[in-house]
Amino acid sequence: MSFVESAAIEAVKIIQSQRFYDERGFFSEVWSQARLDVAGINLEFVQDNHSLSTKAGTLRGLHFQSPPRSRKPNLSE
């Protein structure tokens, strides 16, 4: 879960994300349009996730999504 807090400068916001750890490494949602909307931040960026697999050869599941909610997976080593 990400959360937004105010900084000393009024126009600056601090966005924190939570990491979810398991035996493979971690996963974190680092951007969520819905959470930013609640915080009054209006941008055109939908979502960004970050994960780390600590063991070589680890495969994480890709979630199938049908249009209009489908998105292109971005895979990297």
Residue frames as qw, qx, qy, qz and C-alpha x, y, z in Angstrom:
[[0.000, 0.889, 0.457, 0.000, 0.00, 0.00, 0.00],
 [0.394, 0.308, -0.011, 0.866, 1.34, 3.39, -0.97],
 [0.204, -0.841, -0.452, 0.218, 0.62, 6.46, 1.03],
 [0.341, 0.609, 0.069, 0.713, 1.21, 10.16, 0.50],
 [0.440, -0.698, -0.354, 0.441, 2.30, 12.64, 3.13],
 [0.177, 0.971, 0.038, 0.157, 2.98, 16.35, 3.05],
 [0.703, 0.078, -0.177, 0.685, 6.48, 17.79, 3.14],
 [0.287, -0.538, -0.233, 0.757, 7.75, 21.05, 4.61],
 [0.079, 0.195, -0.362, -0.908, 7.23, 22.71, 1.21],
 [0.587, 0.282, 0.419, -0.633, 3.47, 22.82, 0.52],
 [0.692, 0.497, -0.265, -0.451, 3.68, 21.75, -3.16],
 [0.303, 0.411, -0.860, 0.012, 5.95, 18.77, -2.36],
 [0.882, -0.235, 0.081, -0.400, 4.47, 15.37, -1.45],
 [0.093, -0.454, 0.885, -0.040, 6.32, 12.31, -0.14],
 [0.872, 0.077, -0.217, -0.433, 5.05, 9.06, -1.63],
 [0.299, -0.428, 0.837, -0.163, 5.96, 5.94, 0.33],
 [0.798, 0.097, -0.444, -0.397, 5.38, 2.39, -0.89],
 [0.706, -0.411, 0.524, -0.241, 5.26, -0.82, 1.11],
 [0.378, 0.407, -0.807, -0.203, 7.28, -3.89, 0.11],
 [0.903, -0.157, 0.173, -0.361, 5.75, -7.34, 0.44],
 [0.061, 0.574, -0.815, -0.038, 8.49, -9.94, 1.01],
 [0.963, -0.063, 0.138, -0.221, 8.43, -13.69, 0.48],
 [0.784, -0.299, 0.448, 0.309, 11.00, -16.42, -0.25],
 [0.667, 0.528, 0.331, 0.408, 11.37, -15.14, -3.85],
 [0.333, 0.181, -0.001, 0.925, 12.23, -11.53, -2.92],
 [0.086, 0.479, 0.472, -0.735, 9.73, -8.68, -2.80],
 [0.153, 0.564, 0.605, 0.542, 6.93, -6.93, -4.66],
 [0.073, -0.510, -0.369, 0.773, 5.81, -3.34, -4.25],
 [0.269, 0.778, 0.491, 0.285, 3.23, -1.16, -5.95],
 [0.424, -0.255, -0.074, 0.866, 5.16, 2.07, -6.39],
 [0.166, 0.070, -0.177, -0.968, 2.49, 4.01, -8.27],
 [0.073, 0.473, 0.878, -0.016, -1.28, 3.85, -8.03],
 [0.052, -0.368, -0.305, -0.877, -3.54, 6.38, -9.74],
 [0.511, -0.628, -0.525, -0.263, -6.40, 5.62, -7.34],
 [0.618, -0.504, -0.346, 0.495, -4.26, 6.28, -4.25],
 [0.312, -0.033, 0.063, 0.947, -2.89, 9.52, -5.70],
 [0.203, -0.530, -0.471, -0.675, -6.40, 10.68, -6.63],
 [0.571, -0.665, -0.476, 0.068, -7.42, 10.26, -2.98],
 [0.548, -0.430, -0.126, 0.706, -4.41, 12.40, -1.99],
 [0.187, 0.907, 0.155, -0.343, -5.42, 15.13, -4.46],
 [0.235, -0.498, 0.597, 0.584, -2.57, 14.41, -6.91],
 [0.721, 0.565, 0.296, -0.271, -3.95, 14.51, -10.45],
 [0.068, -0.563, 0.679, 0.467, -1.54, 12.96, -12.98],
 [0.806, 0.357, -0.183, -0.436, -1.96, 10.79, -16.09],
 [0.261, 0.406, -0.873, 0.070, 0.22, 7.87, -14.91],
 [0.788, -0.262, -0.338, -0.443, -1.76, 4.72, -14.07],
 [0.838, -0.503, 0.196, -0.073, 0.42, 2.32, -12.03],
 [0.463, 0.618, -0.618, 0.149, 3.99, 1.10, -11.63],
 [0.903, -0.415, 0.065, -0.089, 5.11, -2.02, -9.77],
 [0.212, 0.704, -0.660, 0.154, 8.56, -3.10, -8.65],
 [0.951, -0.277, 0.083, -0.113, 9.69, -6.61, -7.74],
 [0.116, 0.681, -0.722, 0.045, 12.97, -8.35, -7.00],
 [0.986, -0.078, -0.111, -0.100, 13.58, -12.08, -7.21],
 [0.319, -0.786, 0.530, -0.004, 16.63, -13.07, -5.19],
 [0.692, -0.154, 0.690, 0.148, 17.08, -16.60, -6.59],
 [0.135, 0.378, -0.637, -0.658, 18.30, -17.15, -10.15],
 [0.162, -0.107, -0.914, -0.356, 15.66, -18.74, -12.35],
 [0.164, 0.403, 0.690, -0.578, 12.70, -17.51, -10.30],
 [0.057, -0.315, -0.614, -0.721, 9.56, -17.07, -12.38],
 [0.214, 0.274, 0.503, -0.791, 6.75, -14.88, -11.16],
 [0.325, 0.504, 0.796, 0.077, 3.24, -15.38, -12.49],
 [0.055, -0.013, -0.275, -0.960, 1.81, -13.07, -15.11],
 [0.320, 0.423, 0.676, -0.511, -1.83, -12.23, -14.53],
 [0.169, 0.329, 0.702, 0.608, -4.03, -12.48, -17.60],
 [0.157, 0.521, 0.365, -0.755, -6.27, -9.47, -18.12],
 [0.362, 0.535, 0.678, 0.351, -8.92, -8.94, -20.76],
 [0.072, 0.219, 0.152, 0.961, -9.56, -5.59, -22.44],
 [0.266, 0.879, -0.053, 0.393, -10.35, -2.91, -21.48],
 [0.534, -0.806, 0.247, -0.067, -8.19, -3.56, -18.38],
 [0.937, 0.084, 0.049, 0.336, -5.39, -5.44, -20.11],
 [0.066, -0.930, 0.327, 0.156, -1.83, -4.20, -20.06],
 [0.757, 0.509, -0.390, 0.127, 1.37, -5.21, -21.80],
 [0.822, -0.523, 0.024, 0.222, 3.77, -7.11, -19.50],
 [0.266, 0.858, -0.407, 0.168, 7.25, -5.67, -19.19],
 [0.953, -0.266, 0.005, 0.144, 9.75, -8.45, -18.48],
 [0.259, 0.818, -0.471, 0.206, 13.39, -7.95, -17.60],
 [0.866, -0.058, -0.423, 0.262, 16.19, -10.06, -16.18]]
